Amino acid sequence: MKKWQYWTLGIVGLLYLGGIFGVVQHQRTQHYWHTHTPTVFVHGWRGGAHSTDQMITAAENAGAAHKALTVRIGPADN
């Protein structure tokens, strides 16, 4: 094979791999409906910010959500 044929084969291979990666990324995020309605994660008994952050991180990694706000609620002051 000539040098230009190796280059052509390499470029075609990179474009092919890039196309596969793009399709996989597109399919990965198509499992979720993206709306403007927020999802609120509330931890259970004896849970805290750390346990809730783990759920949010998993949702972000799956392409289903992103963290926008953290709210802390305490006892009311009288």
All heavy atoms as a GROMACS GRO file, in nm:
protein
  616
    1MET      N    1   0.083  -0.119   0.000
    1MET     CA    2   0.000   0.000   0.000
    1MET      C    3   0.087   0.124   0.000
    1MET      O    4   0.194   0.125   0.060
    1MET     CB    5  -0.088   0.003   0.126
    1MET     CG    6  -0.221  -0.058   0.111
    1MET     SD    7  -0.316  -0.022   0.260
    1MET     CE    8  -0.474  -0.062   0.203
    2LYS      N    9   0.034   0.225  -0.062
    2LYS     CA   10   0.107   0.351  -0.066
    2LYS      C   11   0.073   0.435   0.057
    2LYS      O   12  -0.026   0.410   0.126
    2LYS     CB   13   0.071   0.427  -0.193
    2LYS     CG   14   0.114   0.352  -0.318
    2LYS     CD   15   0.082   0.428  -0.442
    2LYS     CE   16   0.128   0.346  -0.561
    2LYS     NZ   17   0.100   0.410  -0.686
    3LYS      N   18   0.156   0.535   0.081
    3LYS     CA   19   0.142   0.618   0.200
    3LYS      C   20   0.006   0.688   0.205
    3LYS      O   21  -0.059   0.692   0.309
    3LYS     CB   22   0.255   0.720   0.204
    3LYS     CG   23   0.263   0.798   0.332
    3LYS     CD   24   0.385   0.887   0.334
    3LYS     CE   25   0.397   0.961   0.463
    3LYS     NZ   26   0.515   1.043   0.472
    4TRP      N   27  -0.042   0.740   0.093
    4TRP     CA   28  -0.169   0.811   0.091
    4TRP      C   29  -0.285   0.717   0.120
    4TRP      O   30  -0.387   0.757   0.176
    4TRP     CB   31  -0.190   0.887  -0.039
    4TRP     CG   32  -0.206   0.799  -0.161
    4TRP    CD1   33  -0.107   0.754  -0.242
    4TRP    CD2   34  -0.327   0.746  -0.211
    4TRP    NE1   35  -0.158   0.675  -0.342
    4TRP    CE2   36  -0.296   0.669  -0.326
    4TRP    CE3   37  -0.460   0.754  -0.175
    4TRP    CZ2   38  -0.392   0.602  -0.400
    4TRP    CZ3   39  -0.556   0.689  -0.250
    4TRP    CH2   40  -0.520   0.613  -0.361
    5GLN      N   41  -0.270   0.588   0.082
    5GLN     CA   42  -0.376   0.491   0.109
    5GLN      C   43  -0.387   0.463   0.259
    5GLN      O   44  -0.497   0.447   0.311
    5GLN     CB   45  -0.349   0.362   0.032
    5GLN     CG   46  -0.366   0.378  -0.118
    5GLN     CD   47  -0.325   0.254  -0.195
    5GLN    OE1   48  -0.228   0.187  -0.158
    5GLN    NE2   49  -0.397   0.224  -0.301
    6TYR      N   50  -0.274   0.459   0.329
    6TYR     CA   51  -0.277   0.443   0.475
    6TYR      C   52  -0.347   0.562   0.541
    6TYR      O   53  -0.427   0.547   0.632
    6TYR     CB   54  -0.136   0.429   0.531
    6TYR     CG   55  -0.074   0.293   0.508
    6TYR    CD1   56   0.037   0.277   0.426
    6TYR    CD2   57  -0.127   0.180   0.570
    6TYR    CE1   58   0.094   0.153   0.404
    6TYR    CE2   59  -0.072   0.056   0.550
    6TYR     CZ   60   0.038   0.042   0.467
    6TYR     OH   61   0.094  -0.081   0.446
    7TRP      N   62  -0.312   0.683   0.492
    7TRP     CA   63  -0.376   0.804   0.547
    7TRP      C   64  -0.526   0.803   0.522
    7TRP      O   65  -0.606   0.835   0.611
    7TRP     CB   66  -0.313   0.930   0.487
    7TRP     CG   67  -0.186   0.970   0.554
    7TRP    CD1   68  -0.059   0.946   0.512
    7TRP    CD2   69  -0.175   1.038   0.678
    7TRP    NE1   70   0.031   0.996   0.603
    7TRP    CE2   71  -0.038   1.055   0.706
    7TRP    CE3   72  -0.267   1.090   0.769
    7TRP    CZ2   73   0.009   1.118   0.819
    7TRP    CZ3   74  -0.220   1.153   0.882
    7TRP    CH2   75  -0.083   1.167   0.906
    8THR      N   76  -0.566   0.767   0.404
    8THR     CA   77  -0.708   0.762   0.369
    8THR      C   78  -0.780   0.660   0.455
    8THR      O   79  -0.888   0.686   0.509
    8THR     CB   80  -0.727   0.729   0.219
    8THR    OG1   81  -0.657   0.825   0.141
    8THR    CG2   82  -0.873   0.728   0.181
    9LEU      N   83  -0.721   0.544   0.470
    9LEU     CA   84  -0.780   0.440   0.553
    9LEU      C   85  -0.792   0.485   0.699
    9LEU      O   86  -0.893   0.462   0.765
    9LEU     CB   87  -0.697   0.311   0.543
    9LEU     CG   88  -0.752   0.188   0.614
    9LEU    CD1   89  -0.888   0.151   0.560
    9LEU    CD2   90  -0.656   0.073   0.600
   10GLY      N   91  -0.690   0.552   0.749
   10GLY     CA   92  -0.692   0.603   0.886
   10GLY      C   93  -0.800   0.707   0.907
   10GLY      O   94  -0.872   0.706   1.007
   11ILE      N   95  -0.814   0.799   0.813
   11ILE     CA   96  -0.916   0.904   0.824
   11ILE      C   97  -1.055   0.844   0.818
   11ILE      O   98  -1.143   0.880   0.897
   11ILE     CB   99  -0.894   1.011   0.715
   11ILE    CG1  100  -0.766   1.089   0.746
   11ILE    CG2  101  -1.013   1.104   0.705
   11ILE    CD1  102  -0.723   1.183   0.635
   12VAL      N  103  -1.077   0.751   0.726
   12VAL     CA  104  -1.208   0.686   0.715
   12VAL      C  105  -1.239   0.610   0.845
   12VAL      O  106  -1.351   0.614   0.895
   12VAL     CB  107  -1.212   0.593   0.592
   12VAL    CG1  108  -1.336   0.504   0.594
   12VAL    CG2  109  -1.207   0.674   0.465
   13GLY      N  110  -1.140   0.544   0.900
   13GLY     CA  111  -1.160   0.472   1.026
   13GLY      C  112  -1.196   0.566   1.140
   13GLY      O  113  -1.287   0.536   1.220
   14LEU      N  114  -1.129   0.681   1.150
   14LEU     CA  115  -1.161   0.778   1.255
   14LEU      C  116  -1.302   0.835   1.237
   14LEU      O  117  -1.375   0.853   1.335
   14LEU     CB  118  -1.058   0.890   1.256
   14LEU     CG  119  -0.920   0.853   1.311
   14LEU    CD1  120  -0.825   0.971   1.294
   14LEU    CD2  121  -0.930   0.813   1.457
   15LEU      N  122  -1.340   0.865   1.113
   15LEU     CA  123  -1.475   0.914   1.088
   15LEU      C  124  -1.579   0.809   1.124
   15LEU      O  125  -1.684   0.841   1.181
   15LEU     CB  126  -1.490   0.955   0.942
   15LEU     CG  127  -1.415   1.080   0.898
   15LEU    CD1  128  -1.425   1.099   0.747
   15LEU    CD2  129  -1.467   1.202   0.972
   16TYR      N  130  -1.551   0.684   1.095
   16TYR     CA  131  -1.642   0.575   1.129
   16TYR      C  132  -1.659   0.564   1.280
   16TYR      O  133  -1.770   0.556   1.331
   16TYR     CB  134  -1.589   0.443   1.070
   16TYR     CG  135  -1.674   0.324   1.102
   16TYR    CD1  136  -1.795   0.303   1.037
   16TYR    CD2  137  -1.633   0.231   1.197
   16TYR    CE1  138  -1.873   0.193   1.065
   16TYR    CE2  139  -1.712   0.121   1.226
   16TYR     CZ  140  -1.831   0.102   1.161
   16TYR     OH  141  -1.909  -0.007   1.189
   17LEU      N  142  -1.548   0.565   1.353
   17LEU     CA  143  -1.555   0.557   1.498
   17LEU      C  144  -1.625   0.678   1.558
   17LEU      O  145  -1.703   0.666   1.653
   17LEU     CB  146  -1.415   0.542   1.557
   17LEU     CG  147  -1.344   0.410   1.531
   17LEU    CD1  148  -1.201   0.414   1.585
   17LEU    CD2  149  -1.421   0.294   1.592
   18GLY      N  150  -1.600   0.796   1.503
   18GLY     CA  151  -1.668   0.916   1.550
   18GLY      C  152  -1.818   0.909   1.526
   18GLY      O  153  -1.897   0.950   1.611
   19GLY      N  154  -1.858   0.855   1.415
   19GLY     CA  155  -2.001   0.838   1.386
   19GLY      C  156  -2.067   0.741   1.481
   19GLY      O  157  -2.177   0.765   1.530
   20ILE      N  158  -1.999   0.631   1.511
   20ILE     CA  159  -2.053   0.534   1.607
   20ILE      C  160  -2.067   0.598   1.744
   20ILE      O  161  -2.169   0.584   1.811
   20ILE     CB  162  -1.964   0.408   1.614
   20ILE    CG1  163  -1.979   0.327   1.486
   20ILE    CG2  164  -2.000   0.323   1.735
   20ILE    CD1  165  -1.886   0.209   1.478
   21PHE      N  166  -1.965   0.673   1.787
   21PHE     CA  167  -1.970   0.739   1.917
   21PHE      C  168  -2.085   0.839   1.922
   21PHE      O  169  -2.157   0.848   2.021
   21PHE     CB  170  -1.837   0.809   1.946
   21PHE     CG  171  -1.834   0.881   2.077
   21PHE    CD1  172  -1.824   0.810   2.195
   21PHE    CD2  173  -1.844   1.020   2.082
   21PHE    CE1  174  -1.822   0.875   2.317
   21PHE    CE2  175  -1.842   1.085   2.203
   21PHE     CZ  176  -1.832   1.013   2.321
   22GLY      N  177  -2.106   0.914   1.817
   22GLY     CA  178  -2.215   1.011   1.812
   22GLY      C  179  -2.351   0.945   1.820
   22GLY      O  180  -2.441   0.993   1.890
   23VAL      N  181  -2.370   0.834   1.752
   23VAL     CA  182  -2.497   0.762   1.757
   23VAL      C  183  -2.522   0.706   1.896
   23VAL      O  184  -2.632   0.715   1.949
   23VAL     CB  185  -2.500   0.648   1.651
   23VAL    CG1  186  -2.618   0.555   1.673
   23VAL    CG2  187  -2.504   0.708   1.512
   24VAL      N  188  -2.420   0.651   1.959
   24VAL     CA  189  -2.434   0.596   2.094
   24VAL      C  190  -2.470   0.707   2.192
   24VAL      O  191  -2.558   0.691   2.276
   24VAL     CB  192  -2.305   0.522   2.138
   24VAL    CG1  193  -2.310   0.490   2.285
   24VAL    CG2  194  -2.287   0.396   2.055
   25GLN      N  195  -2.404   0.822   2.184
   25GLN     CA  196  -2.434   0.934   2.272
   25GLN      C  197  -2.577   0.981   2.250
   25GLN      O  198  -2.648   1.012   2.344
   25GLN     CB  199  -2.337   1.049   2.249
   25GLN     CG  200  -2.198   1.023   2.300
   25GLN     CD  201  -2.196   1.007   2.451
   25GLN    OE1  202  -2.202   0.897   2.503
   25GLN    NE2  203  -2.191   1.117   2.520
   26HIS      N  204  -2.621   0.989   2.125
   26HIS     CA  205  -2.756   1.033   2.093
   26HIS      C  206  -2.858   0.935   2.149
   26HIS      O  207  -2.958   0.975   2.209
   26HIS     CB  208  -2.772   1.048   1.943
   26HIS     CG  209  -2.910   1.090   1.901
   26HIS    ND1  210  -2.956   1.218   1.922
   26HIS    CD2  211  -3.010   1.022   1.843
   26HIS    CE1  212  -3.080   1.226   1.876
   26HIS    NE2  213  -3.114   1.108   1.828
   27GLN      N  214  -2.836   0.806   2.133
   27GLN     CA  215  -2.928   0.705   2.183
   27GLN      C  216  -2.933   0.704   2.334
   27GLN      O  217  -3.036   0.680   2.393
   27GLN     CB  218  -2.890   0.567   2.130
   27GLN     CG  219  -2.916   0.550   1.983
   27GLN     CD  220  -2.867   0.415   1.932
   27GLN    OE1  221  -2.794   0.345   1.999
   27GLN    NE2  222  -2.909   0.380   1.812
   28ARG      N  223  -2.820   0.730   2.399
   28ARG     CA  224  -2.813   0.728   2.544
   28ARG      C  225  -2.902   0.834   2.606
   28ARG      O  226  -2.964   0.812   2.708
   28ARG     CB  227  -2.669   0.747   2.590
   28ARG     CG  228  -2.650   0.720   2.738
   28ARG     CD  229  -2.506   0.734   2.774
   28ARG     NE  230  -2.486   0.871   2.818
   28ARG     CZ  231  -2.376   0.918   2.866
   28ARG    NH1  232  -2.269   0.843   2.872
   28ARG    NH2  233  -2.366   1.041   2.907
   29THR      N  234  -2.911   0.950   2.544
   29THR     CA  235  -2.992   1.057   2.601
   29THR      C  236  -3.136   1.055   2.553
   29THR      O  237  -3.218   1.130   2.605
   29THR     CB  238  -2.930   1.195   2.569
   29THR    OG1  239  -2.922   1.209   2.429
   29THR    CG2  240  -2.793   1.209   2.633
   30GLN      N  241  -3.171   0.971   2.457
   30GLN     CA  242  -3.306   0.968   2.405
   30GLN      C  243  -3.401   0.888   2.494
   30GLN      O  244  -3.519   0.883   2.467
   30GLN     CB  245  -3.307   0.910   2.263
   30GLN     CG  246  -3.244   1.002   2.162
   30GLN     CD  247  -3.310   1.138   2.157
   30GLN    OE1  248  -3.430   1.149   2.150
   30GLN    NE2  249  -3.229   1.242   2.166
   31HIS      N  250  -3.353   0.828   2.601
   31HIS     CA  251  -3.439   0.751   2.690
   31HIS      C  252  -3.516   0.840   2.787
   31HIS      O  253  -3.599   0.794   2.861
   31HIS     CB  254  -3.355   0.651   2.771
   31HIS     CG  255  -3.297   0.544   2.687
   31HIS    ND1  256  -3.164   0.546   2.649
   31HIS    CD2  257  -3.350   0.433   2.632
   31HIS    CE1  258  -3.140   0.440   2.575
   31HIS    NE2  259  -3.249   0.371   2.562
   32TYR      N  260  -3.490   0.969   2.787
   32TYR     CA  261  -3.548   1.059   2.885
   32TYR      C  262  -3.622   1.172   2.816
   32TYR      O  263  -3.582   1.220   2.712
   32TYR     CB  264  -3.437   1.118   2.974
   32TYR     CG  265  -3.353   1.011   3.038
   32TYR    CD1  266  -3.226   0.983   2.988
   32TYR    CD2  267  -3.400   0.938   3.144
   32TYR    CE1  268  -3.150   0.883   3.044
   32TYR    CE2  269  -3.324   0.837   3.201
   32TYR     CZ  270  -3.199   0.811   3.150
   32TYR     OH  271  -3.123   0.712   3.205
   33TRP      N  272  -3.731   1.213   2.878
   33TRP     CA  273  -3.804   1.330   2.831
   33TRP      C  274  -3.747   1.451   2.901
   33TRP      O  275  -3.740   1.457   3.023
   33TRP     CB  276  -3.951   1.319   2.863
   33TRP     CG  277  -4.024   1.213   2.788
   33TRP    CD1  278  -3.972   1.122   2.700
   33TRP    CD2  279  -4.163   1.185   2.794
   33TRP    NE1  280  -4.068   1.040   2.652
   33TRP    CE2  281  -4.188   1.076   2.709
   33TRP    CE3  282  -4.268   1.242   2.863
   33TRP    CZ2  283  -4.314   1.025   2.691
   33TRP    CZ3  284  -4.393   1.188   2.844
   33TRP    CH2  285  -4.416   1.082   2.759
   34HIS      N  286  -3.706   1.549   2.826
   34HIS     CA  287  -3.650   1.670   2.884
   34HIS      C  288  -3.760   1.776   2.889
   34HIS      O  289  -3.810   1.820   2.786
   34HIS     CB  290  -3.530   1.719   2.802
   34HIS     CG  291  -3.417   1.623   2.805
   34HIS    ND1  292  -3.331   1.614   2.911
   34HIS    CD2  293  -3.377   1.528   2.717
   34HIS    CE1  294  -3.242   1.520   2.888
   34HIS    NE2  295  -3.267   1.466   2.770
   35THR      N  296  -3.800   1.812   3.011
   35THR     CA  297  -3.903   1.912   3.030
   35THR      C  298  -3.850   2.020   3.125
   35THR      O  299  -3.741   2.007   3.180
   35THR     CB  300  -4.030   1.851   3.092
   35THR    OG1  301  -4.002   1.808   3.224
   35THR    CG2  302  -4.080   1.733   3.010
   36HIS      N  303  -3.929   2.122   3.145
   36HIS     CA  304  -3.892   2.228   3.237
   36HIS      C  305  -3.945   2.200   3.378
   36HIS      O  306  -3.930   2.283   3.467
   36HIS     CB  307  -3.945   2.362   3.187
   36HIS     CG  308  -3.880   2.405   3.059
   36HIS    ND1  309  -3.749   2.447   3.053
   36HIS    CD2  310  -3.926   2.408   2.933
   36HIS    CE1  311  -3.718   2.476   2.929
   36HIS    NE2  312  -3.823   2.453   2.853
   37THR      N  313  -4.007   2.086   3.399
   37THR     CA  314  -4.058   2.048   3.530
   37THR      C  315  -3.944   1.991   3.613
   37THR      O  316  -3.880   1.895   3.572
   37THR     CB  317  -4.170   1.942   3.516
   37THR    OG1  318  -4.270   1.993   3.429
   37THR    CG2  319  -4.229   1.909   3.652
   38PRO      N  320  -3.916   2.050   3.729
   38PRO     CA  321  -3.804   2.001   3.810
   38PRO      C  322  -3.836   1.869   3.879
   38PRO      O  323  -3.951   1.837   3.908
   38PRO     CB  324  -3.783   2.112   3.913
   38PRO     CG  325  -3.917   2.176   3.926
   38PRO     CD  326  -3.981   2.166   3.790
   39THR      N  327  -3.733   1.793   3.906
   39THR     CA  328  -3.742   1.672   3.987
   39THR      C  329  -3.677   1.703   4.120
   39THR      O  330  -3.566   1.754   4.126
   39THR     CB  331  -3.670   1.554   3.921
   39THR    OG1  332  -3.729   1.531   3.794
   39THR    CG2  333  -3.678   1.428   4.006
   40VAL      N  334  -3.747   1.672   4.228
   40VAL     CA  335  -3.696   1.701   4.361
   40VAL      C  336  -3.656   1.569   4.427
   40VAL      O  337  -3.739   1.479   4.440
   40VAL     CB  338  -3.802   1.774   4.447
   40VAL    CG1  339  -3.748   1.800   4.587
   40VAL    CG2  340  -3.844   1.902   4.380
   41PHE      N  341  -3.529   1.557   4.465
   41PHE     CA  342  -3.481   1.440   4.537
   41PHE      C  343  -3.488   1.470   4.687
   41PHE      O  344  -3.430   1.567   4.734
   41PHE     CB  345  -3.336   1.407   4.499
   41PHE     CG  346  -3.323   1.353   4.359
   41PHE    CD1  347  -3.289   1.436   4.255
   41PHE    CD2  348  -3.342   1.218   4.333
   41PHE    CE1  349  -3.276   1.388   4.127
   41PHE    CE2  350  -3.329   1.168   4.206
   41PHE     CZ  351  -3.296   1.253   4.102
   42VAL      N  352  -3.560   1.387   4.760
   42VAL     CA  353  -3.572   1.402   4.906
   42VAL      C  354  -3.515   1.277   4.970
   42VAL      O  355  -3.560   1.166   4.941
   42VAL     CB  356  -3.718   1.422   4.949
   42VAL    CG1  357  -3.729   1.438   5.099
   42VAL    CG2  358  -3.778   1.542   4.877
   43HIS      N  359  -3.417   1.294   5.056
   43HIS     CA  360  -3.355   1.177   5.119
   43HIS      C  361  -3.449   1.115   5.221
   43HIS      O  362  -3.541   1.179   5.272
   43HIS     CB  363  -3.220   1.213   5.182
   43HIS     CG  364  -3.231   1.314   5.293
   43HIS    ND1  365  -3.274   1.280   5.419
   43HIS    CD2  366  -3.205   1.446   5.295
   43HIS    CE1  367  -3.272   1.389   5.494
   43HIS    NE2  368  -3.231   1.491   5.421
   44GLY      N  369  -3.425   0.989   5.252
   44GLY     CA  370  -3.507   0.917   5.349
   44GLY      C  371  -3.455   0.935   5.491
   44GLY      O  372  -3.372   1.020   5.521
   45TRP      N  373  -3.507   0.852   5.579
   45TRP     CA  374  -3.470   0.856   5.720
   45TRP      C  375  -3.320   0.838   5.736
   45TRP      O  376  -3.261   0.748   5.679
   45TRP     CB  377  -3.545   0.746   5.795
   45TRP     CG  378  -3.519   0.747   5.942
   45TRP    CD1  379  -3.437   0.664   6.011
   45TRP    CD2  380  -3.574   0.837   6.038
   45TRP    NE1  381  -3.437   0.694   6.143
   45TRP    CE2  382  -3.521   0.802   6.164
   45TRP    CE3  383  -3.663   0.943   6.030
   45TRP    CZ2  384  -3.553   0.870   6.280
   45TRP    CZ3  385  -3.696   1.009   6.146
   45TRP    CH2  386  -3.641   0.972   6.269
   46ARG      N  387  -3.257   0.924   5.813
   46ARG     CA  388  -3.114   0.921   5.843
   46ARG      C  389  -3.028   0.946   5.719
   46ARG      O  390  -2.909   0.922   5.719
   46ARG     CB  391  -3.072   0.790   5.910
   46ARG     CG  392  -3.150   0.750   6.032
   46ARG     CD  393  -3.101   0.802   6.161
   46ARG     NE  394  -2.962   0.765   6.183
   46ARG     CZ  395  -2.883   0.828   6.267
   46ARG    NH1  396  -2.928   0.929   6.334
   46ARG    NH2  397  -2.759   0.791   6.284
   47GLY      N  398  -3.088   0.993   5.613
   47GLY     CA  399  -3.013   1.029   5.494
   47GLY      C  400  -2.968   1.174   5.503
   47GLY      O  401  -3.002   1.246   5.597
   48GLY      N  402  -2.895   1.216   5.405
   48GLY     CA  403  -2.848   1.354   5.406
   48GLY      C  404  -2.808   1.399   5.268
   48GLY      O  405  -2.841   1.335   5.167
   49ALA      N  406  -2.738   1.509   5.264
   49ALA     CA  407  -2.695   1.566   5.135
   49ALA      C  408  -2.607   1.468   5.058
   49ALA      O  409  -2.616   1.459   4.936
   49ALA     CB  410  -2.622   1.697   5.158
   50HIS      N  411  -2.524   1.392   5.129
   50HIS     CA  412  -2.433   1.299   5.060
   50HIS      C  413  -2.511   1.191   4.987
   50HIS      O  414  -2.482   1.161   4.870
   50HIS     CB  415  -2.336   1.236   5.160
   50HIS     CG  416  -2.241   1.140   5.099
   50HIS    ND1  417  -2.142   1.180   5.010
   50HIS    CD2  418  -2.230   1.005   5.109
   50HIS    CE1  419  -2.075   1.073   4.970
   50HIS    NE2  420  -2.126   0.966   5.029
   51SER      N  421  -2.610   1.131   5.053
   51SER     CA  422  -2.687   1.024   4.987
   51SER      C  423  -2.770   1.079   4.871
   51SER      O  424  -2.785   1.014   4.768
   51SER     CB  425  -2.777   0.953   5.088
   51SER     OG  426  -2.866   1.043   5.149
   52THR      N  427  -2.823   1.200   4.885
   52THR     CA  428  -2.898   1.261   4.777
   52THR      C  429  -2.806   1.298   4.661
   52THR      O  430  -2.842   1.280   4.544
   52THR     CB  431  -2.973   1.386   4.827
   52THR    OG1  432  -3.050   1.350   4.941
   52THR    CG2  433  -3.066   1.440   4.722
   53ASP      N  434  -2.687   1.348   4.691
   53ASP     CA  435  -2.591   1.383   4.586
   53ASP      C  436  -2.552   1.262   4.502
   53ASP      O  437  -2.527   1.275   4.383
   53ASP     CB  438  -2.467   1.449   4.645
   53ASP     CG  439  -2.490   1.594   4.682
   53ASP    OD1  440  -2.588   1.653   4.632
   53ASP    OD2  441  -2.411   1.648   4.761
   54GLN      N  442  -2.548   1.144   4.565
   54GLN     CA  443  -2.515   1.023   4.489
   54GLN      C  444  -2.623   0.994   4.385
   54GLN      O  445  -2.592   0.955   4.272
   54GLN     CB  446  -2.497   0.904   4.582
   54GLN     CG  447  -2.371   0.911   4.666
   54GLN     CD  448  -2.358   0.796   4.764
   54GLN    OE1  449  -2.456   0.730   4.798
   54GLN    NE2  450  -2.237   0.772   4.809
   55MET      N  451  -2.750   1.013   4.421
   55MET     CA  452  -2.858   0.993   4.325
   55MET      C  453  -2.850   1.095   4.212
   55MET      O  454  -2.868   1.061   4.095
   55MET     CB  455  -2.994   1.004   4.394
   55MET     CG  456  -3.028   0.891   4.487
   55MET     SD  457  -3.199   0.897   4.544
   55MET     CE  458  -3.202   1.050   4.636
   56ILE      N  459  -2.822   1.219   4.248
   56ILE     CA  460  -2.814   1.325   4.147
   56ILE      C  461  -2.696   1.300   4.053
   56ILE      O  462  -2.708   1.316   3.931
   56ILE     CB  463  -2.804   1.463   4.213
   56ILE    CG1  464  -2.934   1.493   4.289
   56ILE    CG2  465  -2.775   1.572   4.111
   56ILE    CD1  466  -2.926   1.614   4.380
   57THR      N  467  -2.583   1.259   4.108
   57THR     CA  468  -2.466   1.228   4.026
   57THR      C  469  -2.495   1.116   3.928
   57THR      O  470  -2.456   1.122   3.811
   57THR     CB  471  -2.345   1.193   4.115
   57THR    OG1  472  -2.317   1.304   4.199
   57THR    CG2  473  -2.223   1.160   4.032
   58ALA      N  474  -2.566   1.012   3.973
   58ALA     CA  475  -2.602   0.901   3.885
   58ALA      C  476  -2.694   0.949   3.772
   58ALA      O  477  -2.677   0.909   3.657
   58ALA     CB  478  -2.669   0.789   3.965
   59ALA      N  479  -2.789   1.037   3.804
   59ALA     CA  480  -2.879   1.090   3.702
   59ALA      C  481  -2.802   1.178   3.602
   59ALA      O  482  -2.828   1.172   3.482
   59ALA     CB  483  -2.991   1.170   3.767
   60GLU      N  484  -2.707   1.256   3.651
   60GLU     CA  485  -2.625   1.339   3.562
   60GLU      C  486  -2.540   1.252   3.470
   60GLU      O  487  -2.530   1.279   3.350
   60GLU     CB  488  -2.535   1.432   3.642
   60GLU     CG  489  -2.608   1.546   3.710
   60GLU     CD  490  -2.517   1.631   3.797
   60GLU    OE1  491  -2.423   1.577   3.858
   60GLU    OE2  492  -2.540   1.752   3.802
   61ASN      N  493  -2.478   1.149   3.524
   61ASN     CA  494  -2.394   1.060   3.444
   61ASN      C  495  -2.474   0.986   3.338
   61ASN      O  496  -2.422   0.953   3.232
   61ASN     CB  497  -2.320   0.960   3.533
   61ASN     CG  498  -2.214   1.026   3.618
   61ASN    OD1  499  -2.169   1.136   3.589
   61ASN    ND2  500  -2.175   0.960   3.725
   62ALA      N  501  -2.602   0.961   3.366
   62ALA     CA  502  -2.688   0.893   3.269
   62ALA      C  503  -2.742   0.989   3.163
   62ALA      O  504  -2.804   0.948   3.067
   62ALA     CB  505  -2.804   0.825   3.341
   63GLY      N  506  -2.716   1.119   3.182
   63GLY     CA  507  -2.766   1.218   3.086
   63GLY      C  508  -2.911   1.254   3.108
   63GLY      O  509  -2.976   1.308   3.020
   64ALA      N  510  -2.965   1.223   3.226
   64ALA     CA  511  -3.107   1.246   3.253
   64ALA      C  512  -3.133   1.374   3.329
   64ALA      O  513  -3.248   1.419   3.335
   64ALA     CB  514  -3.163   1.127   3.332
   65ALA      N  515  -3.033   1.435   3.389
   65ALA     CA  516  -3.058   1.552   3.474
   65ALA      C  517  -2.930   1.630   3.495
   65ALA      O  518  -2.822   1.584   3.459
   65ALA     CB  519  -3.113   1.506   3.608
   66HIS      N  520  -2.945   1.746   3.558
   66HIS     CA  521  -2.830   1.822   3.606
   66HIS      C  522  -2.872   1.895   3.733
   66HIS      O  523  -2.986   1.936   3.748
   66HIS     CB  524  -2.776   1.919   3.501
   66HIS     CG  525  -2.871   2.030   3.465
   66HIS    ND1  526  -2.968   2.014   3.370
   66HIS    CD2  527  -2.883   2.155   3.512
   66HIS    CE1  528  -3.036   2.126   3.360
   66HIS    NE2  529  -2.988   2.214   3.446
   67LYS      N  530  -2.778   1.908   3.823
   67LYS     CA  531  -2.806   1.970   3.951
   67LYS      C  532  -2.814   2.120   3.933
   67LYS      O  533  -2.726   2.183   3.876
   67LYS     CB  534  -2.695   1.935   4.051
   67LYS     CG  535  -2.721   1.984   4.191
   67LYS     CD  536  -2.613   1.934   4.284
   67LYS     CE  537  -2.639   1.977   4.427
   67LYS     NZ  538  -2.542   1.916   4.519
   68ALA      N  539  -2.923   2.178   3.985
   68ALA     CA  540  -2.942   2.322   3.969
   68ALA      C  541  -2.952   2.395   4.102
   68ALA      O  542  -2.914   2.510   4.111
   68ALA     CB  543  -3.068   2.348   3.887
   69LEU      N  544  -3.002   2.329   4.206
   69LEU     CA  545  -3.029   2.398   4.329
   69LEU      C  546  -3.028   2.300   4.446
   69LEU      O  547  -3.078   2.189   4.434
   69LEU     CB  548  -3.166   2.466   4.322
   69LEU     CG  549  -3.217   2.543   4.442
   69LEU    CD1  550  -3.130   2.667   4.464
   69LEU    CD2  551  -3.362   2.586   4.419
   70THR      N  552  -2.972   2.341   4.558
   70THR     CA  553  -2.978   2.263   4.681
   70THR      C  554  -3.053   2.346   4.785
   70THR      O  555  -3.020   2.462   4.807
   70THR     CB  556  -2.836   2.232   4.734
   70THR    OG1  557  -2.767   2.157   4.635
   70THR    CG2  558  -2.842   2.152   4.864
   71VAL      N  559  -3.155   2.286   4.847
   71VAL     CA  560  -3.236   2.355   4.946
   71VAL      C  561  -3.220   2.283   5.078
   71VAL      O  562  -3.234   2.161   5.086
   71VAL     CB  563  -3.384   2.356   4.906
   71VAL    CG1  564  -3.470   2.423   5.012
   71VAL    CG2  565  -3.403   2.423   4.772
   72ARG      N  566  -3.190   2.358   5.183
   72ARG     CA  567  -3.181   2.303   5.318
   72ARG      C  568  -3.295   2.361   5.401
   72ARG      O  569  -3.311   2.483   5.407
   72ARG     CB  570  -3.046   2.337   5.380
   72ARG     CG  571  -2.932   2.265   5.315
   72ARG     CD  572  -2.799   2.296   5.384
   72ARG     NE  573  -2.692   2.217   5.331
   72ARG     CZ  574  -2.625   2.244   5.220
   72ARG    NH1  575  -2.656   2.350   5.149
   72ARG    NH2  576  -2.527   2.167   5.180
   73ILE      N  577  -3.371   2.274   5.464
   73ILE     CA  578  -3.483   2.316   5.546
   73ILE      C  579  -3.456   2.277   5.691
   73ILE      O  580  -3.419   2.164   5.720
   73ILE     CB  581  -3.614   2.250   5.499
   73ILE    CG1  582  -3.638   2.288   5.352
   73ILE    CG2  583  -3.730   2.290   5.587
   73ILE    CD1  584  -3.753   2.220   5.288
   74GLY      N  585  -3.471   2.370   5.780
   74GLY     CA  586  -3.448   2.347   5.922
   74GLY      C  587  -3.572   2.382   6.004
   74GLY      O  588  -3.675   2.419   5.949
   75PRO      N  589  -3.559   2.374   6.135
   75PRO     CA  590  -3.673   2.408   6.221
   75PRO      C  591  -3.710   2.555   6.205
   75PRO      O  592  -3.625   2.640   6.181
   75PRO     CB  593  -3.623   2.380   6.362
   75PRO     CG  594  -3.480   2.340   6.351
   75PRO     CD  595  -3.442   2.331   6.209
   76ALA      N  596  -3.839   2.581   6.219
   76ALA     CA  597  -3.888   2.717   6.205
   76ALA      C  598  -3.848   2.799   6.329
   76ALA      O  599  -3.852   2.751   6.442
   76ALA     CB  600  -4.039   2.717   6.190
   77ASP      N  601  -3.809   2.922   6.307
   77ASP     CA  602  -3.778   3.012   6.416
   77ASP      C  603  -3.905   3.084   6.457
   77ASP      O  604  -3.973   3.143   6.374
   77ASP     CB  605  -3.672   3.114   6.374
   77ASP     CG  606  -3.537   3.051   6.349
   77ASP    OD1  607  -3.508   2.948   6.412
   77ASP    OD2  608  -3.461   3.104   6.266
   78ASN      N  609  -3.937   3.080   6.587
   78ASN     CA  610  -4.059   3.147   6.635
   78ASN      C  611  -4.026   3.278   6.697
   78ASN      O  612  -3.942   3.310   6.761
   78ASN     CB  613  -4.135   3.058   6.734
   78ASN     CG  614  -4.197   2.941   6.661
   78ASN    OD1  615  -4.225   2.948   6.543
   78ASN    ND2  616  -4.220   2.833   6.732
   0.00000   0.00000   0.00000
